[in-house]
């Protein structure tokens, strides 16, 4: 009864505290005044945007070998009885009454310890979160269990099951949990004040493909917001989207390997910029949004005439030194391409043909970078497959390669101001195989010779294609000419899936991008970058080679990929 009475008194005092202006940070309690046995109140959101209260009991003070002092606490009450502390509750502020009965902020729930039921957790002292020095009492024991940050999973929205599955697997290899995020009902809930206990989202991107993590606000000082009680990526200075958030549900002890409860929620309205990512807190400023890079993807189904347009905004961290080692565009843009190329089919077929042009606009260039490629391949039908369909895989791999070239540049800090992709998609394999070729046998040096190429269409009839070859002026006597496909094999969908998986793992692990230019050196000038970027696009028509001479482009059908080889024997007369 005594505990319940003290909690009721504290809750009443807290109600007075939260009625103040949002800019009032409220009083804090130094760690030196926190002691075992205190009964306190925690705040978090478990559904919607309403801040709920729960009981917090201070078990003791401990020292984390790596992170410094921590407060060992247990939780109770209707808001947490079913789930315990969950990922996404990190940052939940704890208020304890001082000797005068005034509720003071002692810190934020930040880490779980792996206890069954998740009732016991660690809290980061408020002084650490505010960047103030904290000296733990000499009696505080060293904690032998390493706490696990209760960072909400990296929630990604707008992805089909096959694209999300690939990203989840890449996340596991990178040591990050990736989950599907529902669409935030921004139209159905008003902009929320980021006060202690409110849900907050730190977003890499927003729009068609939102990527971010959800936590809880711990403290607010004017326009400065402190949250999480631990790092997001631990990358220091940042420039990410700071958003309010909506919580649908707290998933209790999910059937996954880590078995940790987590909040199912999504970011909502952009309310400012996340500016700092420290070991003990993420810090943001309410107000202006960060600089964003728009990603626009348009996909058209040529069979049905359906057009799909998707827009995503990605946080631009160029001017804070790309703290993750590579641009966030490298992660989000290939996902946007893969999603559009999957979704446009409204049920992908196993055999696909398509085309993509990718354009990247740089502040430092008058004309944008661009490449175009055609894709004809077979894969696995349906959006529920474990890998994305063939067109989505190949197009997203090429987008990853091209954007990686921009990231490899070392001679300047380049600013991407827009990424745009135009995709066309068709069902079936729009390809043909060369059967044979016919041409006059007796020719003269330098003469243009008419050739009739016979091809077999995929699962259809035959076609004769007229083309013209020019006999080299140096040719004499019996000369053999070969007509063949210029496109080399890329290993098919399996190789594309491996390449995309590796690229996503790199982007999620926060490491610098590997050299995706085939082992060559990074571009050393804007001209070299433009050439390398355009080189991602490959000529996929036919080439002709006379004897040992260099091959030349001979023919390309924009609607038909032609493969195979034909051999012609000429008798070249003397001049």
C-alpha positions in Angstrom: 0.0 0.0 0.0 2.8 2.4 0.8 4.3 1.9 -2.7 1.0 2.5 -4.4 0.4 5.7 -2.3 3.9 7.1 -3.1 3.3 6.3 -6.8 -0.1 8.1 -6.8 1.5 11.2 -5.2 4.3 11.2 -7.7 1.9 10.8 -10.6 -0.1 13.8 -9.4 3.0 15.9 -9.1 4.1 14.7 -12.6 0.8 15.8 -14.1 1.6 19.3 -12.9 5.1 19.0 -14.3 3.9 17.9 -17.8 1.4 20.7 -17.9 4.2 23.2 -18.3 5.4 24.5 -21.7 7.1 21.9 -23.8 10.4 23.9 -23.7 10.6 23.4 -19.9 13.1 20.6 -19.4 12.0 20.1 -15.7 14.3 19.4 -12.8 16.8 16.5 -12.9 18.1 14.4 -10.0 21.9 13.8 -10.0 23.0 10.2 -9.8 24.5 11.0 -6.4 21.0 11.3 -5.0 19.6 8.1 -6.7 19.7 5.1 -4.4 18.4 1.5 -4.2 14.8 1.1 -3.1 13.3 4.2 -4.7 9.8 3.8 -6.2 9.4 6.0 -9.3 7.4 6.5 -12.5 8.3 5.8 -16.1 6.7 7.3 -19.2 6.2 5.8 -22.6 3.7 5.3 -25.4 2.2 1.8 -25.8 -0.6 2.7 -28.3 -1.3 5.6 -30.5 0.3 8.9 -29.2 -1.0 8.8 -25.6 1.8 8.8 -23.0 1.3 6.1 -20.4 2.8 5.7 -16.9 4.3 2.6 -15.3 6.0 1.8 -12.1 9.8 1.8 -11.8 11.7 0.4 -8.8 15.4 1.2 -8.4 17.2 -2.0 -7.6 20.7 -0.6 -7.4 23.4 1.4 -9.1 25.9 -0.5 -11.3 28.9 0.2 -13.6 28.8 -0.9 -17.2 32.5 -1.7 -18.1 32.1 0.0 -21.5 29.4 2.7 -21.0 29.9 3.8 -17.4 27.3 4.1 -14.6 23.8 2.6 -15.1 20.7 2.4 -12.9 19.4 -1.1 -12.5 15.6 -1.0 -12.4 12.5 -3.2 -12.5 9.2 -2.2 -14.1 5.5 -3.0 -13.4 2.0 -1.8 -14.1 -0.6 -2.3 -16.8 1.5 -0.5 -19.5 4.3 -3.1 -19.2 3.0 -6.2 -17.5 2.4 -8.1 -20.8 5.6 -7.1 -22.6 8.1 -5.9 -20.1 10.5 -3.2 -21.4 10.5 -3.4 -25.2 12.7 -2.1 -28.0 11.4 1.3 -28.8 10.9 2.1 -25.0 14.5 3.2 -24.9 14.5 6.8 -23.8 11.5 6.4 -21.5 12.1 8.9 -18.8 12.1 7.9 -15.1 10.8 10.4 -12.5 11.6 10.0 -8.8 10.4 12.2 -6.0 13.0 14.2 -4.1 12.7 15.0 -0.4 10.2 17.7 -1.1 8.0 15.4 -3.2 9.0 17.0 -6.5 9.3 14.6 -9.4 12.8 14.8 -10.9 14.2 13.1 -14.0 16.9 10.5 -13.1 17.5 9.2 -16.6 16.1 6.9 -19.3 15.5 3.2 -19.7 18.0 2.3 -22.3 19.1 -1.4 -22.2 17.7 -4.8 -21.5 19.7 -7.5 -19.8 18.1 -10.6 -21.4 15.8 -11.5 -18.5 12.8 -13.6 -19.3 9.8 -11.4 -19.4 11.9 -8.2 -19.8 11.0 -6.8 -16.4 14.5 -5.7 -15.4 16.4 -3.2 -17.4 19.2 -0.6 -17.2 18.7 3.1 -17.3 21.2 5.8 -18.4 21.6 8.6 -15.9 20.2 11.9 -17.1 23.5 13.6 -16.5 25.2 11.4 -19.1 22.5 12.1 -21.6 23.0 15.8 -21.1 26.7 15.5 -21.6 27.6 16.2 -18.0 30.3 14.3 -16.0 29.0 11.5 -13.8 30.9 9.8 -11.0 29.3 6.6 -9.8 29.5 5.7 -6.1 32.5 3.6 -5.1 30.1 0.9 -3.9 28.5 0.4 -7.3 29.5 -3.0 -8.5 30.8 -3.7 -12.0 28.0 -5.2 -14.1 29.2 -8.5 -15.7 26.3 -8.7 -18.2 26.5 -6.4 -21.2 23.2 -4.6 -21.6 21.6 -4.6 -25.0 20.3 -1.2 -26.2 16.5 -1.2 -26.5 16.8 0.5 -29.9 13.7 -0.2 -31.9 14.4 -2.3 -35.0 15.3 -0.5 -38.2 11.7 -0.1 -39.4 11.4 0.0 -43.2 8.1 0.7 -44.9 6.7 0.4 -48.5 8.5 -2.8 -49.4 7.1 -6.0 -51.0 7.8 -9.2 -49.1 10.6 -10.3 -51.4 12.5 -7.0 -51.2 12.0 -6.8 -47.4 13.2 -10.4 -47.0 16.4 -9.6 -48.7 16.9 -6.5 -46.6 16.2 -8.4 -43.4 18.8 -11.0 -44.3 21.3 -8.2 -45.0 20.4 -6.7 -41.6 21.2 -9.9 -39.8 24.6 -10.1 -41.4 25.2 -6.5 -40.5 24.0 -7.1 -36.9 20.8 -5.0 -37.3 17.2 -6.1 -36.9 15.1 -5.0 -39.8 11.3 -5.1 -39.6 8.4 -4.0 -41.8 6.9 -0.7 -40.7 3.3 0.0 -41.3 2.3 3.3 -43.0 2.1 6.0 -40.4 -1.5 7.5 -40.3 -0.2 11.1 -40.6 -3.6 12.3 -41.7 -5.3 10.8 -38.7 -3.2 12.2 -35.9 -2.0 15.8 -35.3 1.6 16.8 -34.9 2.9 15.8 -31.5 5.0 17.8 -29.1 8.2 16.0 -28.4 7.9 16.1 -24.6 9.3 13.5 -22.2 7.6 10.1 -22.7 6.4 10.9 -26.2 7.4 8.6 -29.1 10.1 9.9 -31.4 11.4 8.6 -34.7 14.9 9.1 -36.2 14.5 8.6 -39.9 17.0 8.0 -42.7 14.2 8.6 -45.2 10.5 9.3 -45.5 7.9 8.9 -48.2 7.5 5.8 -50.3 10.3 4.0 -48.6 10.6 5.2 -45.0 13.6 3.9 -43.1 14.2 4.7 -39.4 13.9 3.7 -35.7 11.5 4.5 -33.0 12.3 5.5 -29.4 11.1 7.7 -26.6 11.9 11.3 -25.6 13.7 11.6 -22.3 14.3 15.3 -21.8 13.7 18.6 -23.5 15.5 21.8 -23.0 14.0 24.6 -25.1 14.1 23.3 -28.7 16.7 20.6 -27.9 15.4 17.0 -27.5 17.3 14.2 -25.8 16.1 10.6 -26.5 17.0 6.9 -26.5 19.5 6.8 -23.7 22.0 5.2 -26.1 23.3 5.6 -29.6 21.4 5.1 -32.9 24.5 4.3 -34.9 27.1 5.9 -32.6 28.3 8.1 -35.5 28.6 11.5 -33.8 27.4 14.5 -35.8 24.3 13.7 -37.8 21.7 15.3 -40.1 18.7 13.0 -40.0 14.9 13.5 -40.0 13.4 14.0 -36.5 9.8 12.9 -36.5 7.0 12.3 -34.1 5.7 8.7 -34.2 2.6 6.6 -33.9 2.6 3.3 -32.0 0.2 0.6 -33.2 1.1 -2.1 -30.7 3.8 -3.5 -28.5 4.7 -7.0 -29.8 5.3 -9.2 -26.8 8.2 -11.7 -26.8 8.0 -12.3 -30.6 8.9 -15.6 -32.1 12.4 -14.5 -33.2 15.9 -15.5 -32.1 16.4 -12.6 -29.6 12.8 -12.9 -28.2 12.7 -9.2 -27.3 9.4 -7.3 -27.2 9.3 -4.3 -29.6 7.0 -1.4 -30.5 5.3 -1.7 -33.8 5.1 1.8 -35.0 6.1 4.3 -37.7 7.4 7.9 -38.0 4.8 10.5 -38.7 5.5 14.3 -39.2 8.9 15.8 -39.6 9.4 18.2 -36.7 13.1 18.9 -36.8 16.6 17.5 -37.3 18.6 14.9 -35.5 21.9 16.6 -35.0 23.9 14.3 -32.7 24.3 10.5 -32.2 26.3 9.9 -29.0 26.9 6.8 -26.9 24.4 7.9 -24.3 21.7 9.8 -26.2 20.5 11.0 -29.6 20.0 14.7 -29.7 17.8 16.7 -32.0 16.6 20.2 -32.6 12.9 21.0 -33.1 12.4 23.3 -36.0 14.0 23.2 -39.5 14.2 19.9 -41.3 17.5 18.6 -42.6 18.6 18.8 -46.2 16.9 16.1 -48.2 17.7 14.3 -51.5 14.5 13.5 -53.5 14.4 10.0 -55.1 11.7 9.8 -57.8 11.0 6.4 -59.4 8.5 6.0 -62.3 7.7 2.5 -63.5 5.4 1.7 -66.5 3.9 -1.7 -67.3 4.0 -1.8 -71.1 1.5 -4.6 -71.2 -1.3 -2.9 -69.3 -0.3 0.7 -69.6 -0.2 1.1 -65.8 2.2 3.7 -64.5 3.5 3.8 -60.9 5.2 6.9 -59.5 6.9 6.8 -56.1 8.7 9.7 -54.2 11.1 9.2 -51.3 13.2 11.9 -49.5 16.5 10.8 -48.0 18.5 12.7 -45.4 21.6 14.2 -47.0 24.6 13.9 -44.6 27.2 15.2 -47.1 28.0 18.3 -45.1 28.5 16.4 -41.9 31.0 14.1 -43.5 28.9 11.1 -44.3 29.3 9.7 -40.7 28.2 6.2 -41.7 31.0 6.0 -44.4 28.6 6.2 -47.3 25.5 8.2 -48.3 22.1 7.0 -47.1 21.1 7.4 -50.7 23.2 4.3 -51.4 20.9 2.3 -49.2 17.5 3.8 -50.0 17.6 4.4 -53.7 18.3 0.8 -54.7 15.4 -0.3 -52.4 13.2 2.3 -54.2 14.2 1.0 -57.6 13.7 -2.7 -56.5 10.3 -1.9 -55.0 9.0 -0.1 -58.1 10.2 -2.7 -60.5 8.5 -5.4 -58.3 5.2 -3.5 -57.6 4.5 -2.4 -61.2 3.7 -5.9 -62.3 1.0 -6.3 -59.6 2.2 -9.9 -59.3 5.6 -10.5 -61.0 5.9 -13.2 -63.6 8.9 -15.6 -63.7 10.0 -14.3 -67.2 10.5 -10.5 -67.4 11.9 -7.9 -69.8 12.5 -4.3 -68.9 14.6 -1.2 -69.2 15.9 1.4 -66.7 17.5 4.8 -67.1 19.0 6.2 -63.9 19.8 9.9 -63.6 21.7 11.5 -60.7 21.9 15.2 -60.5 25.0 16.8 -58.7 25.3 20.3 -57.5 28.8 20.4 -59.0 27.8 19.4 -62.5 25.7 21.4 -65.1 24.4 18.2 -66.7 23.3 15.1 -64.7 24.9 11.7 -64.8 23.0 9.0 -66.6 23.1 5.4 -67.8 20.4 3.2 -69.3 20.2 -0.6 -69.4 18.0 -3.4 -70.7 17.1 -6.5 -68.7 15.8 -9.8 -70.0 15.9 -12.6 -67.5 14.0 -15.3 -65.6 13.5 -15.6 -61.9 10.8 -16.7 -59.4 7.2 -15.6 -59.8 5.3 -13.7 -57.2 6.0 -10.9 -54.7 6.3 -13.4 -51.9 9.4 -15.1 -53.2 12.6 -15.0 -51.1 14.4 -12.9 -53.6 12.9 -10.0 -55.7 12.0 -10.7 -59.3 14.6 -10.6 -62.0 14.0 -7.0 -63.3 14.0 -5.6 -59.7 17.3 -7.4 -58.8 19.2 -6.4 -61.9 18.0 -2.8 -61.9 18.7 -2.3 -58.2 22.2 -3.8 -58.6 23.0 -1.4 -61.4 21.7 1.5 -59.3 23.9 0.4 -56.4 27.0 0.2 -58.7 26.4 3.7 -60.2 25.7 5.4 -56.8 28.8 3.7 -55.4 30.9 5.5 -58.0 29.8 8.8 -56.7 30.6 7.8 -53.1 34.1 6.6 -54.1 35.1 10.1 -55.3 38.0 11.5 -53.2 38.9 14.7 -55.0 35.8 16.6 -53.9 32.8 16.5 -51.7 29.9 16.0 -54.1 26.3 16.8 -53.4 23.6 14.7 -54.9 20.5 16.8 -55.3 18.2 14.3 -57.0 18.0 10.7 -58.1 15.5 9.7 -60.8 14.8 6.3 -62.3 12.5 5.5 -65.2 11.6 1.8 -65.5 9.6 0.0 -68.2 8.5 -3.6 -67.6 7.0 -6.4 -69.8 6.0 -10.0 -69.2 7.9 -12.7 -71.1 11.4 -12.8 -72.6 11.7 -10.4 -75.5 14.8 -12.1 -76.9 15.9 -14.1 -79.9 18.7 -16.5 -80.7 20.8 -16.2 -84.0 20.2 -19.2 -86.3 22.3 -18.2 -89.3 23.3 -15.3 -91.5 23.4 -14.9 -95.3 25.4 -12.4 -97.4 27.2 -12.1 -100.8 30.4 -14.1 -100.8 32.4 -11.9 -103.1 33.0 -8.4 -101.8 35.4 -5.5 -102.2 37.5 -3.8 -99.5 35.6 -0.9 -97.9 32.3 -2.1 -99.4 29.0 -2.0 -97.4 27.5 -5.5 -97.5 23.8 -6.3 -96.9 23.4 -9.2 -94.5 20.2 -11.1 -93.7 20.2 -12.5 -90.1 17.8 -15.2 -89.3 16.8 -15.5 -85.6 14.5 -17.7 -83.5 12.2 -15.7 -81.2 11.7 -17.0 -77.7 8.7 -19.5 -77.8 7.6 -18.0 -81.1 8.4 -18.0 -84.8 11.5 -17.0 -86.7 12.4 -13.5 -88.1 14.8 -12.3 -90.7 16.7 -9.1 -89.7 18.4 -7.0 -92.4 21.7 -5.3 -91.4 24.7 -3.8 -93.1 28.4 -4.6 -92.5 31.3 -2.6 -93.8 34.3 -4.7 -95.1 37.6 -3.3 -93.7 39.6 -1.5 -96.4 42.6 -3.6 -95.4 40.8 -7.0 -95.9 42.2 -9.3 -98.7 41.4 -12.8 -99.8 39.4 -15.2 -97.7 38.1 -13.3 -94.7 35.9 -14.6 -91.9 33.4 -12.3 -90.2 31.6 -13.1 -86.9 28.4 -11.5 -85.8 27.7 -12.0 -82.1 26.0 -10.6 -79.0 28.0 -7.9 -77.2 26.4 -8.5 -73.9 28.4 -10.8 -71.6 26.7 -13.1 -69.1 26.3 -11.6 -65.6 25.5 -14.9 -63.9 21.7 -14.3 -64.0 19.4 -13.6 -61.0 21.5 -15.6 -58.6 24.6 -13.4 -59.1 22.4 -10.3 -59.0 20.9 -11.4 -55.7 24.3 -12.0 -54.2 25.6 -8.6 -55.4 22.5 -6.7 -54.0 22.7 -8.6 -50.7 26.4 -7.7 -50.3 25.7 -4.0 -51.1 22.8 -3.8 -48.6 24.9 -5.5 -45.9 27.6 -2.9 -46.5 25.1 0.0 -46.3 23.5 -1.3 -43.1 26.8 -2.1 -41.4 28.0 1.5 -41.6 31.2 0.8 -43.5 32.7 2.6 -46.5 31.5 1.3 -49.8 33.8 -1.2 -51.6 35.0 -0.3 -55.0 32.1 -1.3 -57.3 33.8 -0.2 -60.5 35.3 -3.7 -61.1 38.5 -3.3 -59.2 39.6 0.0 -60.7 40.6 3.2 -59.0 38.1 5.8 -57.9 37.3 8.5 -60.5 39.8 11.3 -60.3 37.8 14.0 -62.0 34.2 15.0 -62.8 34.9 13.9 -66.4 36.1 10.5 -65.3 33.1 10.1 -63.0 30.7 10.9 -65.8 32.4 8.4 -68.1 32.4 5.7 -65.4 28.8 6.3 -64.5 27.7 6.1 -68.1 29.8 2.9 -68.4 27.4 1.2 -66.0 25.1 1.1 -69.0 26.2 -1.6 -71.5 25.7 -2.0 -75.2 23.6 -5.1 -75.6 23.3 -5.2 -79.4 25.3 -7.2 -82.0 28.9 -6.6 -82.9 30.8 -7.7 -86.0 34.4 -8.7 -86.2 36.4 -9.3 -89.4 39.4 -11.5 -88.9 41.5 -10.2 -86.1 40.2 -6.6 -86.5 38.5 -4.8 -83.6 34.8 -5.5 -83.3 32.3 -2.8 -84.2 28.7 -2.2 -83.3 26.5 -3.8 -86.0 22.9 -3.8 -84.9 20.6 -3.3 -81.9 16.9 -3.8 -81.7 15.4 -1.7 -78.9 12.7 -4.2 -78.3 14.5 -7.5 -78.7 17.7 -8.8 -77.1 19.5 -10.9 -79.7 22.0 -13.5 -78.5 24.2 -16.1 -80.2 26.8 -16.1 -83.0 26.8 -16.3 -86.8 29.8 -16.9 -89.1 30.2 -15.5 -92.6 33.0 -16.3 -95.0 33.9 -13.6 -97.6 36.2 -13.6 -100.5 37.6 -10.1 -100.6 38.8 -9.1 -104.1 41.8 -7.0 -104.8 41.3 -3.4 -105.6 
